[in-house]
Each structure stands twice: as structure tokens, then as C-alpha cells.
Amino acid sequence: MGLKNGLTIFFGKMMVKVLRLIGKDAGNAPGLVLWTLNKDCLKAFKVECPIIAVTGTNGKTSVTNYLNHIFTSGDKKDLKIITNKQGNNLDTGICSLLLGECDFHGRVKADYLVLETDESHVPVIYSKLKLETLVVLNFFRDQLDRNGEVETLILKVKKFLETYEGNLVLNADDPNVARLGLANPNNKNVHYFSVERYSGATDQPYEVGEGKYCPFCNSKLEYEYYQYSHIGKFRCPNCDFGSARPEVVIKDVDLQAPSFVIDGEKYKPSHNSIYYIYNLGAVYTASKLYNISKDVLHDTFEHFEVNNGRLEVFEVAGSKLLVNLAKNPVGANMTLRVMNEHPGEKELLFVLNDNLADGHDVSWIWDINFSVFKDVTRVVTSGSRAYDIAIRIKCSGYDPDKIVVKPDLDRAMESFFSTVGDKFAIANYTAIQPTRAAIRRYKEGTEDAND
Amino acid sequence: MQTIKLMHMYPNMLDLYGDSGNVEIIKYRCKMRDIDLEVSSHVIGDDTADFSRYDIIYLGGGADLEQQILAEDLLKCKDAISDAYKKGTFFLMICGGYQLMGQYYKDSNGEKIPGLGLFDYYTAASTDKGKRCIGNIVIKATLDGEEYNVIGFENHGGQTQNVTSPFGTVLAGNGNCFSSKTEGYMEPSVVATYLHGPLLSKNPKLCDYIINYVMTRKTGEKYTAQPINDKLEEECRQQLFERLLK
């Protein structure tokens, strides 16, 4: 270890120790300080186990949690996995995580590192830590003011991949992702997954999407069908793009059961949304690289729950509530799809914040397709941009008198649960944990009152 | 029932920040006044239509790549568009749409995209892609002689100069250039701006200004849109002014 690296680690470890001594959760701070002092600080860590990273706009946290669960299931319960389950996925967050786990020599002892990684941070992190497998889920428009245009982001990842020779697990049905398989023609470790047409697929795009043009020749891409947003069976009429043969194909998707078939075996997942099935496709393909048994996969797909605001179910005061995170139009449209496919009357809570981590720009809500509302009897909005989302829903033609605006979350819960029935909640990034907390507070409050 | 005809230019390409929301809002506010908004679109390769048949021509914002791709097609429409402008069709243009109607737009790769030259302003972006005007913005505009604060969100690398009649003065945010005093471009029949959000969502009076202009021009009589339930919009504006204009 060089002197600089040695000092970096020593200083970092001391920082974590002091913070713990004064009773503070180290969080992001040590990584941030270290990063400021030494831009190459990640190089100071000695990681000898395989690193698996998961990136993409939507589904990173879920897929990371699934992989983490799978790697420690069955006969592998003793394996040590280091992972950022809570989605602390920027360079500084990952740096903090490793600081907490390493010894004073910077050695990180584990069997696997499974790291959810922000798309824009993939190059900076993995130019310094050796990556064995990168899983790329999708690229949607997301927080444009923070991330810039989607194209800029894809080009960043592509540039990194031009010299990368490790495993690459790619969604073949997203042109923005599939194109990355061609970034390094010498990489023989590219593994595509795909999902065959499901019952909700459409011939015309149903929601706003990216990737309308071939990244190689600018021709308009032709789609056989759209599964959701711009995910679907596409090809370029001019060049060969879109002809990659996926190694994993999910067939016979039945959202009613729900069930699907991979490699001739039927799986019964615990949720029934198409974007969730794509996540499982990524999990399956990555698991294949690590010889995970089919029993573990069956068990995980049937029983494992990420919760944490990802398709999380709550029972509150006689109502059943499904909560889902949505950071961008595609995420929100997915929850609205699940809501609309649910029979009978229901109510919706939408919590919208505009904090730094959300992106200060909330104009993405206008790319959500609210005109498809079916049997929605009331909408409650909350968060720092409660009015923006209320106006958005109103202008889609929804009766403004059925919209209740309560920027304060506790007031919002009182209003939301003043009726009993089926309920759905959508919350964006910084809103999701406060929303879950407010639901629990409300639930505890009413249960105490009933004692 | 009266019908307003709106031409949405390149809706599949100039739709970066929920810009199509503006069309949805015009449609909604027209419907509340028993006016039907008929939306047509022009995409690359379409025949150059008689644009003066439309009451409103709308262009949203797009990424550099899309602006490059559509520039050639747009130039083919030059005569038809300037004919519509001269005859009094209303022009609403956001961000990229704003830039393309000027003299030229030099993008962040240093590529110069010719504009339609309808107006004298021109735009150049820094080649440092990180240098962008990003954030909430409030400007003071004058609509039919009345001052009206317009709220939105700006996110543009392009710096627009040589603006003879701006849309408004900046109360919070950047405007046409970094820390500029003015924002956008305006004539009675033109609103060109960097504000998205989308623009009309939190500025119902601006939307009604457009509807009033169009209906007055169509009917030959002074038209004033009847007030509708804008409680949510008013409360939203109140909340944001308190936050942004401190």
C-alpha cells in the first residue's frame, strides 16, 4: 500500500470510529470527506472478492436486494455479502460503505460485493474498483436537471464499457441498454435477457419513452410491440441493431396467476407487474453466471419481498394499501397500470417532493399518463410539491373537487384513511421513507386509540 | 362550439420536459369554455402544410441530438411558418423551439444549427456541458397591459442574445443568459421562453391570454375567457412565490 493510500484509509477509519463514538451513524459523511481529500480514494481499498454492480434508471434497489438474498440462500447462508441495501449508490456512499467494512490496511473481506450503483457513477467507481459483473436494467428519463439528458448518461456508461471485459447483463428489450452490448466488440461476456410479448403489450407506444432512433444510424426504430414505455421488441430497419439473441427469455407471462416460464421451468412470482418481471429477468441472468440453484430461484421469486416502499403492502384501519416508489414517469405509469388493473373502486395518494435527490424539477409528472384513471374515487396529494401534482391530475380531466391537497404528510394520512377501501400510494425518492413512516405513525395512532 | 386549431411541431422529438403538457392544459382550459382544441402534428418528412390554417403553432424543447436531426426538415417549412406568423397565428415556443426560431443555435458540441430567422435573437451554448442555467424561475411579464408573475423551471445550456422584446423581467432565476435581467421573447402573437414545468400549468392567466388572443382574432370581437375553478393553481402559486421570492 502506498503512503497516500495508507493515510487515506487510516484517516477514514478514524473518522468512522470517532463518529461512532459520539453516537452518530457514519452515513455518507466519511466517504464525502475522503472523496474530497483524495479523488482516488477508492483505489486505497483492497477488494479481492467479485464485485457485482446493478445500474439503470428503475429497479436497481430491488434487483440488488434480490441478488443479495439469493447469494445467501440455500447452502450459502454463511457467505458474507457487502451490499448497499438502502440504495446509498453514489461514489461517496459506496466509499463510506467500504470504509465501514475494511480493516486498517484497507482490506475488504467478503465473499461478494453486490452494489447498487447510480448510472452516472458507474465509470468513476469502476475505473478504480475491479468489476466482475455489471447488470444494466433500463434507461428512462429521470431527474433531467440532475442527470442531464438520458443520452449523455448512456454515453458516459458506454465510454466506460468500451474497455470493460467483465460480465455484462443487459436488457435486450431496451434499445438504450442493448446498444451497450456493442460498446466493446472484444467483450465475449455479454449476456442479454428478454421478456416475450405479454397481454398488456401494445402495438403503439402507450407512455412516453426514449430511444426512438437507432443509436448507430439515426434511423427510426421499428417496434413489433411495446411492453411498457420504450421497452419492447424493436429493430433498426437500416442496420442490424436489435438482432441480438437473448440468452435468457422469459416466456408465457401470465399476470393473473402470476407466473412465467424460463428455460422450460414455471416460476410463480409474488407480484404481477411487467416491470417487476423484467427485474426478475435480470436477477435470473446474473444468477446463472454464479450457478445459483433453481430451488433458490423458485423460493426467492415466490417469497422474497424487498418492501422498503417497493410494491409494499400495508393494512391500515381496515384498508389495504399498496405503496410504490416512483422517481420518474415510467415508474409512476407502472404503478398506475397496477392500480387500473385492480378491479373496483380505489383511492390514490401521490406524494411529491422536489428536494435535491429528487431533482428540483417536477415537470416529469406531465409525462405520467393520468387519463387512464379507472374507478378512482378520490386523490390525496402531499409533499413539497403537492399542488403541482394536484394540478397535473386536474388537467388530465379529473374532477378537481375530488382532489384533496395536504402538503403535510400526517394531515394527508388522516384524510387518506378517513375512508375504508382499496388504496394505492405513489411517492417519489425523498418522499418514500417519510411516507412509510407517516403510514406507520397513523396506523399506530389508530391502533392505540382502539386499545 | 368553436374550434381552435393547434399545430404541434415535432411532438415526438421536442418533448423533453413534459412539454406536451402545455397542449393538454390548453385543451383543458378550452374545454372548460366550450371550445374544442383540435391538435394536429407535423413530424419529419410530413408535407409542408399551410401553417396559416392553424390558430396556434406550438414547439416544445428537445435535446441537442433531436434539434440537429429536425433542423433540416424545419428549414423546409420556413416559408409556410413565416406566412402563418405574418397572418397572425399565435406562436408558443419552449426552450429548443424558442432557439430554433431565431437566427441560429450553436449547440454544446460547437455545431451550428441554422434557425428559421423569424426573429433577430441568436443562441450559443457553452461547450462545457456542465454549464447550464438550471432551477426554478419567476419572471414578471405583461399580459394585455397587466403585470403577471410567471413561474416555471429552466434548464438550458443555450445563452440567447439580441432579444429586442423579452417575455419578462427576471425576479428569481437566470433567464436568457446566466444571471440575466430578461427572459424569453414576446410579441402580442408570440411567447417564446425557456420556462418549462410545463409553462402553462402554474400560469393559468398566460394560457387564457393565448385563448383570448386566438378567439378575438377568430371572431373579430374582443373575447375574454370566463373564470374557471383555479383554486389549486392559485394556492400553488402562493406557496411557490413565498418560497422563491423571499
Interface residues (C-beta under 8 A of the other chain):
Chain A: R141 L144 D145 G148 E149 E151 T152 V208 K212 Y213 N218 H360 D361 V362 S363 W364 I365 W366 D367 Y387 D388 A390 I391 R392 K394 C395 S396 G397 P400 I403 V405 P407
Chain B: N12 M13 D15 L16 Y17 G18 D19 S20 G21 E24 I25 Y28 A63 D64 L65 I69 K129 I134 G135 N136 F153 N155 H196 G197 P198 S201 K202 N229 K231 L232 E233 E235 C236 Q239
